[in-house]
Amino acid sequence: MLEYAMHIEVIGPHPFAQDEQGRQLTRIGTVFPDYGALYTRAPGVHAWQRLHFIDHLNARRAEKGSAPLTAEEEQTVAENSVDLVFEPDHILIRMELAFAADDLLQGLLSNRRIKFLTVSDSRVRGAIKRRGECWRLSSLPKTRENKERLIFSSKVNILGLPLYYYNRLTGTRWLTCQQFESLSPLEPEHLARHLQEIADHSLRRNRLDRLEVDFFAADLRRFGAQDFSGLVYSQLSPEQLRVKFEELREHFRSAVHEAFRQDDCRNKAWCERMLSALFLEGNETETEQMLSGLSPEFFLQVEWLAGGRFEEGEFLLDPVFDEAAAHPEDAELQRLCDPRAKQIIFNFIRDYGDLEYINLGCVPESLSLDRPQKEGRRGVFLAEFRVRSEPLPLKRFLRLQKWGVWEHLDEGKNLLQSFQESDEYADYWLDRRLGCRQLGMILCRRVFMRRLSEVYQGRNELYRGQSIRSTYFEREYVPGIATDKLPLDRYSRPGYALKLAELLGRAAVGGFIVGRSFDGTRPAFDDGDEVVREDEDGLPCEVLVGDHSGAFTEYKLPLEAFAAHYARPINLREALVPNPREFGEAYLEAFRSQLLHIQDDYRKRRRAFNYLFQHCKYDPAGSFAYRWECVLKRLDKTDANALLAAIRGHVRILNIDTAQPCLVPGPERALPRHQDSRPFGIASLPRSGAPFRSVGI
């Protein structure tokens, strides 16, 4: 990243230039860092642009009386070029000589408008991390609407009409059946030109050894480039041309399944097939996993934020922060340059000192579909950084305190009261964590409370613009797979299901005892906060709870009231595990054993439990000390055998005639395969009309 703007010569239209209809004039470009030049003229094929740029250089040399480039020099020009793809608001760079191209393009555009396209090269991955620039990676959109927009914004032309869906990673242009049929109304001259274009480019390969044009969803045994070859279409009479086109159209149509003949994103099969075609070979899902090592279902939700890089031990903020300061009205730029993220990075520098790099991302919205956060602060961050004295990169998960100074000011309270209530809530959060550990909940091992400064811009006009302190909690990132997101192949591994049943049974008890819930009526378990860690043999060795939020919400009702819910982990998997009865019995036995262990521990050490929070405020209206007392009394009164019998009564597989086939009725029915025949986890199964929560921890 340069601190100054390099001069760049643009040969052709500006990358973002549009015609009168608002369409981009060019979608493909090639940059030549050695010559400080960007070539954007048609045709929109990188190979042709390299050849035309060489012609451009030779023409300049001829004007000066110099000899043309030798074959070796021409080869060097071509090899030292970088392929670009122009989106409506940013440029994508393929990774050959990416940083040289990046430095040059920053003489034309802000670095936030220039993104790296693929990181299959480990050296490039390392360089991006060291520059603190994960935020400049191109990624797949997260919503259905944005995926549709991405598909239709991928359409490009070569010399004629924009017929092709362009794979930004491989350079292949996909021609669909519908787009080919759209050539039918053309006059003979234009039709011949397009057919020749398809014929020529469907036989050519680019520098990545990928076809320039390929045929979407076509059975290549029945239709392909060979059907176009052997003809010069401009030499055919109009009648011969029409007959040939109709023949090609019929062959193309017959080689494509009817589900893929129309370009329709509302057709899920077509949409998913097209996304696969556009992001095959280096697809961003795999790219993002390789880059960070995070569990994929979590990483795909992360939006990386601007930060900075280290040079000779000094931290240099990315220049995009200067751009954000100069344009406070730009919402996208303000989101990218989150001032809280900058404060968090500064805290890491203060804590560790010898950082080599740091990248910080945020999860912009709740990953839970069935328990979205409706009130309080939403601020979840993920940091990946390298300490020079440590052998491996570290990852930390950070969450802003739900009820902090900002939220209390929004309620109309004064600054002092807001600070006091924020501190009280922080103590409440930490006390609940301690209580959960005391009662057997298996949590991640370390949590640290941190603070950052931010400028209040909320609803309370009296304090708007004032600097306030906000609390957040930092903990280690727990690698593993969320229990509701396990791939189906895991259940078929010998011994996997039985071991998982035992771990789930034990893990369920802690949350059960402390009344972990988000609405006071439905317990929270096996819905995304629990993560399975696997041993070297590929079998589960631990189930951890990443977040104790919701603990001690329900502390009045008897535990038997929630027996049905704690039977659900068995019911949801009865069609997935090899032996559902064995799975159910193992779960219940582990549940019973852990419950009896905790009850016995409490009864032997009553004083240690009863007096643990004696120093806290006691208020029957719902203080934590009062809730703790109620939870302990409920634990002591619970009949373990009666509770297990109640849970067993809701386990379907243990309450049906073994001679009858196992039918899984209603909304918890488990389907073996997704529509496109790829395995999926139980997070895809419906739950009371809503899908499971999926979140890494």
C-alpha positions in Angstrom: 0.0 0.0 0.0 1.6 3.3 -1.0 1.4 6.5 0.9 1.3 8.5 -2.4 -0.7 8.2 -5.6 1.1 6.7 -8.6 0.3 8.1 -12.1 -1.7 5.6 -14.2 -2.5 5.8 -17.9 -6.0 4.6 -18.8 -6.3 3.3 -22.3 -10.0 3.1 -22.9 -13.0 4.1 -20.8 -12.7 4.6 -17.1 -13.6 1.4 -15.2 -16.8 2.9 -13.8 -17.9 4.9 -16.9 -21.5 4.3 -17.9 -23.5 4.7 -21.1 -26.8 6.7 -21.3 -28.8 3.7 -19.9 -26.5 3.5 -16.9 -24.7 0.3 -18.0 -21.0 0.0 -17.5 -19.0 0.6 -20.7 -16.5 -2.0 -19.8 -16.4 -4.9 -17.4 -12.9 -6.3 -18.2 -9.5 -4.7 -17.9 -5.8 -5.6 -17.8 -3.2 -3.6 -15.9 0.5 -3.4 -16.8 2.3 -2.3 -13.7 5.7 -2.1 -15.4 4.2 0.5 -17.8 1.8 2.3 -15.4 -1.0 1.5 -17.8 -4.6 0.2 -17.5 -6.1 -1.2 -20.8 -9.9 -1.2 -20.8 -10.8 -1.2 -24.5 -13.0 -3.9 -26.2 -13.0 -6.8 -26.7 -13.6 -7.8 -23.1 -11.1 -10.7 -23.2 -7.9 -10.4 -21.2 -5.9 -12.2 -23.9 -7.0 -9.8 -26.6 -6.3 -6.8 -24.4 -2.7 -8.0 -23.8 -2.2 -8.4 -27.6 -3.7 -5.0 -28.3 -1.5 -3.4 -25.6 1.5 -4.9 -27.2 0.4 -3.4 -30.5 -0.1 -0.1 -28.7 3.5 -0.3 -27.4 4.9 -1.2 -30.8 3.1 1.8 -32.4 4.6 4.1 -29.8 8.1 2.6 -30.5 7.6 3.1 -34.2 6.7 6.8 -33.7 10.1 7.2 -31.9 11.9 5.2 -34.6 12.6 2.2 -32.3 12.4 -1.4 -33.3 9.3 -3.4 -32.2 9.4 -5.6 -29.2 11.0 -8.9 -29.6 9.1 -12.1 -29.0 10.7 -12.5 -25.6 9.9 -8.9 -24.7 6.3 -9.4 -25.8 6.1 -12.5 -23.6 7.4 -10.6 -20.6 4.8 -7.8 -21.1 2.0 -10.5 -21.2 3.4 -12.4 -18.2 3.7 -9.2 -16.1 0.1 -8.1 -16.6 -2.7 -8.5 -14.1 -6.3 -9.4 -15.0 -9.1 -7.1 -13.6 -12.9 -7.4 -13.4 -14.9 -4.1 -13.0 -17.9 -4.2 -10.8 -20.3 -1.2 -10.5 -18.5 0.2 -7.5 -15.2 -1.6 -7.2 -12.4 -3.4 -9.1 -11.5 -7.1 -8.5 -7.8 -8.1 -8.9 -6.7 -11.6 -9.8 -3.7 -12.5 -7.7 -0.9 -12.5 -10.3 1.3 -9.5 -9.4 -1.7 -8.3 -7.3 0.2 -5.9 -5.1 2.0 -4.2 -7.9 -1.4 -3.7 -9.6 -2.9 -2.5 -6.4 -0.3 0.1 -5.9 -0.8 1.4 -9.4 -4.6 1.4 -9.3 -4.5 3.4 -6.1 -3.4 6.3 -8.3 -6.8 6.1 -9.9 -9.1 5.0 -7.1 -9.4 4.7 -3.3 -8.2 1.3 -2.0 -11.7 0.6 -0.7 -12.7 0.4 -4.4 -10.0 -2.2 -5.2 -10.5 -5.8 -3.9 -8.4 -9.0 -4.1 -10.3 -11.8 -5.9 -8.7 -15.1 -4.8 -6.0 -16.2 -2.4 -5.1 -19.7 -3.4 -1.4 -18.8 -3.2 -0.2 -19.1 0.4 2.4 -16.4 0.0 -0.4 -14.0 -1.1 -2.6 -15.0 1.9 0.2 -14.3 4.3 0.9 -10.9 2.6 -2.8 -9.9 2.9 -2.8 -10.8 6.6 0.4 -8.9 7.3 -1.0 -5.8 5.6 -4.1 -6.1 7.8 -6.2 -6.1 4.7 -8.6 -9.0 5.0 -11.3 -6.3 4.5 -10.2 -5.9 0.9 -11.0 -9.5 0.0 -13.9 -10.0 -2.4 -16.6 -12.2 -0.8 -19.9 -13.8 -1.7 -23.0 -11.8 -0.6 -24.9 -13.1 2.3 -28.5 -12.5 1.3 -30.7 -14.0 -1.4 -31.3 -10.6 -2.9 -27.6 -9.8 -3.1 -26.9 -13.2 -4.6 -29.4 -12.5 -7.4 -27.9 -9.1 -7.9 -24.4 -10.7 -8.1 -25.6 -13.2 -10.7 -27.1 -10.7 -13.1 -24.3 -8.2 -12.6 -22.0 -10.9 -13.9 -23.2 -10.6 -17.4 -20.5 -9.4 -19.9 -20.0 -9.1 -23.6 -17.0 -9.8 -25.8 -17.6 -7.7 -28.8 -21.4 -8.0 -29.3 -24.3 -8.3 -26.8 -23.7 -9.1 -23.1 -24.7 -12.8 -23.4 -22.3 -14.3 -20.9 -22.2 -14.9 -17.2 -18.6 -14.2 -16.2 -16.7 -16.3 -13.6 -14.4 -13.6 -12.1 -12.1 -16.3 -10.7 -11.4 -18.5 -13.7 -12.3 -16.1 -16.6 -14.8 -18.4 -18.1 -17.9 -16.9 -19.7 -21.0 -19.1 -19.3 -23.6 -19.1 -22.0 -27.0 -20.2 -21.0 -29.7 -21.8 -23.1 -32.0 -18.7 -22.8 -29.2 -16.3 -23.7 -28.4 -18.3 -26.8 -32.0 -18.4 -27.8 -32.2 -14.6 -27.4 -30.1 -14.3 -30.6 -33.0 -15.4 -32.7 -34.4 -11.9 -33.6 -31.0 -10.7 -34.9 -30.4 -9.7 -38.5 -28.2 -12.2 -40.4 -25.1 -10.0 -40.2 -25.3 -9.7 -36.4 -26.3 -13.3 -35.9 -23.3 -14.5 -37.9 -21.0 -12.3 -35.9 -22.3 -13.7 -32.6 -22.2 -17.3 -33.7 -18.6 -16.8 -34.9 -17.7 -15.2 -31.5 -19.1 -18.2 -29.7 -17.4 -20.6 -32.1 -14.0 -19.0 -31.7 -14.0 -18.5 -27.9 -15.5 -21.8 -27.0 -12.3 -23.4 -28.3 -9.8 -21.0 -26.7 -8.3 -21.3 -23.2 -7.0 -18.4 -21.1 -3.8 -18.2 -19.2 -5.4 -20.2 -16.3 -6.1 -22.9 -18.9 -9.8 -22.3 -18.6 -12.2 -22.1 -21.5 -13.1 -18.5 -22.6 -16.7 -19.6 -23.3 -18.5 -22.6 -22.0 -22.1 -23.8 -22.1 -24.1 -23.6 -18.8 -25.7 -26.9 -17.5 -25.2 -28.6 -20.9 -24.5 -32.3 -21.3 -21.1 -31.9 -23.1 -21.6 -35.3 -24.7 -24.5 -34.0 -26.6 -23.6 -30.3 -27.2 -20.5 -28.2 -27.1 -17.8 -26.3 -29.0 -17.6 -29.0 -31.6 -21.1 -28.1 -32.8 -20.0 -24.7 -33.8 -16.7 -25.6 -35.5 -15.8 -26.0 -39.1 -17.8 -23.0 -40.4 -17.2 -19.4 -41.3 -20.6 -18.0 -40.4 -20.2 -14.8 -42.3 -19.9 -16.8 -45.5 -23.3 -18.5 -45.1 -26.4 -17.3 -46.9 -29.2 -15.9 -44.6 -31.2 -19.1 -45.2 -28.2 -21.3 -44.4 -27.4 -19.2 -41.3 -31.0 -19.5 -40.0 -31.1 -23.2 -40.5 -27.8 -23.6 -38.7 -28.9 -21.4 -35.8 -32.1 -23.4 -35.4 -30.2 -26.6 -35.4 -27.8 -25.3 -32.7 -30.6 -23.9 -30.6 -32.4 -27.3 -30.7 -29.3 -29.2 -29.8 -28.4 -26.8 -27.0 -32.0 -27.0 -25.6 -32.1 -30.8 -25.7 -28.7 -31.0 -23.9 -30.0 -28.9 -20.9 -32.4 -30.2 -18.3 -35.6 -28.2 -18.3 -34.9 -26.8 -14.9 -31.9 -24.9 -16.3 -33.3 -23.6 -19.6 -34.6 -20.3 -18.2 -32.5 -17.7 -16.4 -34.6 -17.4 -13.2 -33.1 -16.8 -9.8 -36.5 -17.7 -8.3 -35.7 -21.2 -9.5 -33.6 -22.4 -6.6 -32.0 -25.2 -8.7 -30.9 -22.7 -11.4 -29.7 -20.1 -9.0 -27.5 -22.5 -7.0 -26.2 -24.1 -10.2 -25.3 -20.7 -11.6 -23.6 -19.6 -8.3 -21.5 -22.8 -8.5 -20.6 -22.1 -12.1 -19.6 -18.5 -11.3 -17.5 -19.3 -8.2 -16.0 -22.7 -9.1 -12.2 -23.1 -8.8 -11.0 -20.9 -6.0 -14.6 -20.1 -4.9 -14.8 -17.6 -2.1 -16.2 -20.1 0.4 -13.1 -22.1 0.2 -10.9 -19.0 -0.1 -12.3 -17.5 3.1 -11.8 -20.8 5.0 -8.2 -21.0 3.8 -7.6 -17.4 4.8 -8.7 -17.6 8.3 -9.1 -21.2 9.5 -12.5 -20.4 10.9 -15.4 -22.8 10.8 -17.1 -22.0 7.4 -20.7 -21.5 8.7 -19.3 -18.7 11.0 -16.7 -17.2 8.7 -19.1 -16.5 5.9 -20.9 -14.1 8.2 -17.9 -12.0 9.0 -17.4 -8.6 7.4 -13.8 -7.5 7.8 -13.1 -4.0 8.8 -10.3 -1.5 8.0 -7.3 -1.5 10.3 -3.7 -1.0 9.5 -0.3 -2.6 9.3 3.0 -2.8 11.2 6.2 -1.5 9.9 9.4 -1.6 12.0 7.2 -2.1 15.1 5.1 1.0 14.4 1.4 0.7 13.6 0.2 2.6 10.6 -3.6 3.2 10.2 -4.9 2.5 6.7 -5.3 5.7 4.6 -9.0 4.8 4.2 -9.5 6.3 7.7 -8.5 9.7 6.4 -11.0 9.3 3.6 -13.7 8.4 6.2 -12.8 11.5 8.2 -13.2 13.7 5.1 -16.6 12.1 4.2 -18.7 11.7 7.3 -21.8 11.5 5.1 -20.7 8.2 3.5 -22.4 5.5 5.5 -20.6 2.6 3.8 -17.2 4.2 4.5 -18.2 4.9 8.1 -19.2 1.3 8.6 -15.9 0.1 7.1 -13.9 2.4 9.4 -15.7 1.5 12.6 -14.2 3.7 15.4 -14.9 0.9 17.9 -12.8 -1.5 15.8 -9.9 1.0 15.9 -10.1 1.2 19.7 -10.2 -2.7 19.9 -7.0 -2.9 17.8 -5.3 -0.3 20.0 -6.2 -2.5 23.1 -4.6 -5.5 21.4 -1.5 -3.5 20.7 -1.3 -2.3 24.3 -1.8 -5.9 25.7 0.6 -7.8 23.4 3.1 -5.1 22.2 4.9 -7.2 19.6 2.1 -7.8 17.1 3.1 -8.7 13.5 -0.4 -8.1 12.1 -4.0 -8.0 13.1 -7.3 -8.3 11.2 -10.6 -7.4 12.8 -14.1 -8.3 11.5 -17.6 -7.9 12.7 -20.8 -10.0 12.5 -23.2 -7.3 11.5 -26.4 -9.0 12.6 -27.6 -11.9 14.7 -27.0 -15.3 13.1 -30.0 -16.7 15.0 -33.2 -16.9 12.9 -35.3 -18.2 15.8 -34.0 -16.0 18.6 -32.9 -12.7 17.0 -31.7 -9.9 19.4 -34.5 -7.3 19.7 -33.1 -5.0 22.3 -29.7 -3.9 23.7 -26.4 -3.6 21.9 -25.5 -5.7 19.0 -21.7 -5.7 18.6 -19.8 -8.9 17.9 -16.2 -8.8 16.6 -13.6 -11.4 15.6 -9.9 -10.7 15.8 -7.2 -12.7 14.1 -3.6 -11.6 14.9 0.0 -12.8 15.1 2.3 -12.2 18.0 5.9 -12.4 17.0 6.8 -14.5 20.1 4.0 -17.0 19.4 4.3 -19.9 16.9 0.8 -19.7 15.5 -1.8 -16.9 14.9 -4.4 -16.3 17.6 -8.1 -15.7 17.3 -10.3 -13.9 19.8 -14.1 -13.4 19.9 -15.3 -10.1 21.3 -18.9 -9.1 22.3 -20.0 -5.6 23.4 -21.9 -5.6 26.6 -25.6 -5.7 25.8 -26.6 -3.0 28.3 -23.9 -0.3 28.5 -23.7 3.4 29.0 -25.0 4.1 25.5 -28.1 2.1 26.0 -28.9 3.7 29.3 -28.4 7.2 27.9 -30.8 6.2 25.2 -33.4 5.5 27.9 -33.1 9.2 29.0 -31.0 8.6 32.1 -28.2 10.9 33.1 -24.5 10.1 32.6 -23.7 9.1 36.2 -26.7 6.8 36.5 -25.8 5.3 33.1 -22.3 4.6 34.2 -23.5 3.0 37.4 -26.0 0.7 35.8 -23.6 -0.3 33.1 -21.1 -1.4 35.8 -23.8 -3.3 37.6 -24.7 -5.1 34.5 -21.1 -6.0 33.8 -20.9 -7.5 37.3 -24.2 -9.4 36.7 -22.7 -10.8 33.4 -19.5 -12.0 35.2 -21.5 -13.4 38.2 -23.7 -15.4 35.9 -20.6 -16.9 34.2 -19.2 -17.8 37.6 -22.5 -19.4 38.6 -22.7 -21.4 35.4 -19.2 -22.8 36.0 -20.0 -23.7 39.5 -23.1 -25.6 38.4 -21.3 -27.7 35.7 -21.8 -25.7 32.5 -18.8 -26.5 30.2 -17.7 -23.0 29.1 -14.6 -21.8 27.3 -11.8 -21.3 29.7 -10.9 -17.6 29.8 -12.9 -14.4 29.4 -11.5 -10.9 29.9 -13.4 -7.7 30.4 -12.2 -4.7 28.3 -13.3 -1.2 27.7 -13.1 1.2 24.8 -13.9 4.9 24.3 -16.5 6.0 21.7 -18.4 9.2 21.0 -22.1 8.9 22.0 -24.4 9.7 19.0 -27.7 8.2 20.4 -31.1 9.6 21.2 -30.3 11.5 24.3 -29.5 15.0 22.9 -28.1 16.3 26.2 -25.1 14.0 25.9 -24.7 13.6 22.2 -21.1 14.1 21.1 -19.8 13.2 24.6 -17.0 10.6 25.0 -18.2 7.5 26.9 -16.7 4.2 28.0 -18.1 1.0 26.6 -17.5 -2.5 28.0 -16.8 -5.6 25.9 -15.8 -9.2 26.7 -13.0 -10.9 25.0 -12.5 -14.7 24.9 -10.7 -17.3 22.9 -12.3 -18.5 19.6 -13.4 -22.1 20.0 -12.6 -24.1 16.9 -15.1 -26.8 16.1 -18.6 -27.4 14.6 -21.8 -26.1 16.1 -23.9 -29.1 17.3 -26.8 -28.1 15.1 -24.5 -27.8 12.0 -22.8 -31.2 12.0 -22.4 -32.6 8.5 -24.4 -35.8 8.0 -21.3 -37.9 7.3 -20.2 -37.4 10.9 -23.1 -39.5 12.1 -22.1 -42.5 10.0 -18.5 -42.7 11.4 -18.1 -45.7 13.6 -18.6 -44.7 17.3 -19.3 -41.0 16.5 -23.0 -40.9 17.3 -22.7 -42.7 20.6 -19.9 -40.5 21.8 -21.8 -37.4 20.7 -24.9 -38.6 22.6 -22.9 -38.8 25.8 -21.3 -35.4 25.4 -24.7 -33.8 24.5 -26.3 -35.4 27.5 -23.6 -34.0 29.8 -23.6 -30.6 28.2 -27.4 -30.3 28.5 -27.4 -30.5 32.3 -25.6 -27.2 33.0 -27.9 -25.1 31.0 -30.9 -27.0 32.2 -30.1 -26.3 35.9 -29.4 -22.6 35.4 -32.6 -22.0 33.4 -30.8 -20.8 30.3 -33.5 -19.2 28.1 -34.1 -16.1 26.0 -37.8 -15.7 26.5 -38.4 -17.4 29.8 -40.5 -20.1 28.2 -38.2 -22.0 25.9 -34.8 -23.3 27.0 -31.7 -22.5 24.9 -29.7 -25.7 24.1 -28.4 -27.4 20.9 -29.2 -24.3 18.8 -25.8 -23.0 17.8 -23.9 -21.9 21.0 -22.7 -25.4 21.7 -19.6 -26.5 19.7 -18.3 -30.0 19.2 -14.5 -30.4 19.3 -13.1 -33.5 17.7 -10.0 -35.6 18.6 -7.3 -36.7 16.3 -9.2 -39.9 15.6 -12.1 -37.8 14.2 -14.5 -38.6 17.1 -16.0 -35.9 19.4 -14.1 -35.3 22.6 -15.8 -32.3 24.1 -18.9 -30.1 23.7 -18.3 -26.5 24.9 -20.8 -23.7 25.4 -19.4 -20.6 23.9 -21.8 -18.1 25.4 -23.7 -18.3 28.7 -26.2 -15.5 27.6 -29.7 -16.3 28.9 -28.5 -18.1 32.0 -30.7 -17.7 35.1 -33.5 -16.3 33.0 -35.9 -19.0 34.2 -35.5 -19.7 37.9 -39.0 -20.4 39.2 -40.6 -23.3 37.3 -39.7 -26.9 38.2 -37.2 -28.5 35.8 -39.8 -31.1 34.7 -41.6 -28.2 32.9 -38.9 -28.3 30.2 -38.6 -32.1 29.8 -39.9 -32.0 26.2 -37.3 -29.5 25.1 -34.4 -31.6 26.4 -35.7 -34.6 24.5 -35.4 -32.7 21.2 -31.6 -33.4 20.7 -32.6 -37.1 20.4 -35.8 -36.6 18.4 -34.0 -34.4 15.8 -31.3 -37.0 15.2 -33.4 -40.2 15.2 -33.3 -40.3 11.4 -29.6 -39.4 11.2 -27.9 -41.8 13.6 -27.3 -45.5 12.8 -29.0 -46.7 16.0 -31.4 -44.1 17.4 -32.4 -46.1 20.4 -28.8 -46.6 21.5 -28.3 -42.8 20.9 -31.2 -41.9 23.0 -30.3 -44.2 25.9 -26.7 -42.9 25.9 -27.9 -39.3 26.0 -30.3 -40.0 28.9 -27.7 -42.0 30.9 -25.1 -39.2 30.5 -27.7 -36.6 31.4 -28.7 -38.6 34.5 -25.1 -39.2 35.6 -24.2 -35.5 35.3 -27.3 -34.3 37.1 -26.7 -36.7 40.0 -23.0 -35.6 40.1 -23.9 -31.9 40.4 -26.7 -32.6 43.0 -24.3 -34.7 45.0 -21.6 -32.0 44.8 -24.0 -29.4 46.0 -25.3 -31.5 48.9 -21.8 -32.2 50.1 -20.7 -28.6 49.9 -23.8 -26.6 50.5 -22.0 -23.7 52.2 -19.6 -23.3 49.3 -22.6 -22.9 47.0 -25.0 -21.0 49.2 -22.5 -18.3 50.2 -20.9 -17.9 46.9 -22.8 -14.7 46.1 -23.6 -13.6 49.6 -21.8 -10.3 49.0 -24.3 -9.4 46.2 -27.5 -7.4 46.5 -30.4 -9.6 47.5 -33.8 -8.6 46.0 -36.8 -11.0 45.5 -37.7 -8.8 42.5 -35.0 -10.6 40.6 -31.5 -9.8 41.7 -28.8 -12.3 40.8 -28.3 -13.4 44.4 -32.0 -14.2 44.7 -32.0 -16.1 41.4 -29.0 -18.1 42.5 -30.8 -19.1 45.7 -33.9 -20.2 43.7 -31.8 -22.2 41.3 -30.0 -24.0 44.1 -33.3 -24.8 45.9 -34.8 -26.1 42.7 -31.7 -28.3 42.1 -31.9 -29.8 45.6 -35.6 -30.6 45.3 -35.5 -32.2 41.8 -36.0 -35.9 41.7 -33.5 -37.1 39.1 -35.3 -40.3 38.3 -38.6 -38.6 37.9 -37.1 -35.9 35.7 -35.4 -38.6 33.5 -38.7 -40.4 33.2 -40.4 -37.1 32.1 -37.7 -36.5 29.4 -37.9 -40.2 28.3 -41.6 -39.8 27.9 -41.0 -37.2 25.1 -38.4 -39.3 23.2 -40.3 -40.8 20.3 -37.9 -43.6 19.5 -38.1 -44.9 23.1 -41.9 -44.8 23.1 -42.9 -46.7 20.0 -43.4 -50.3 19.2 -40.1 -51.7 17.9 -42.0 -53.7 15.4 -43.4 -50.6 13.7 -41.4 -48.6 11.2 -39.9 -45.3 12.6 -41.9 -42.4 11.2 -40.8 -38.9 12.0 -43.8 -36.7 11.9 -44.3 -33.0 12.0 -41.8 -30.1 11.8 -38.9 -32.1 13.3 -38.7 -34.5 10.4 -35.1 -35.0 9.3 -34.5 -35.1 5.6 -31.5 -37.1 4.4 -30.4 -34.8 1.5 -30.7 -31.3 0.2 -32.2 -30.6 -3.2 -28.8 -30.5 -4.9 -27.8 -33.8 -3.3 -25.1 -32.2 -1.1 -25.1 -33.2 2.6 -26.4 -30.7 5.1 -26.5 -30.5 8.9 -29.5 -30.6 11.2 -29.4 -26.8 11.2 -31.3 -27.0 7.9 -34.2 -28.8 9.6 -37.4 -26.8 10.4 -38.1 -25.9 14.0 -41.5 -24.6 14.8 -41.6 -22.9 11.4 -38.0 -21.5 11.7 -34.6 -23.0 10.9 -32.0 -23.7 13.5 -29.6 -21.1 14.6 -26.1 -21.4 13.1 -23.2 -19.6 14.6 -19.6 -20.4 15.3 -18.2 -19.4 18.6 
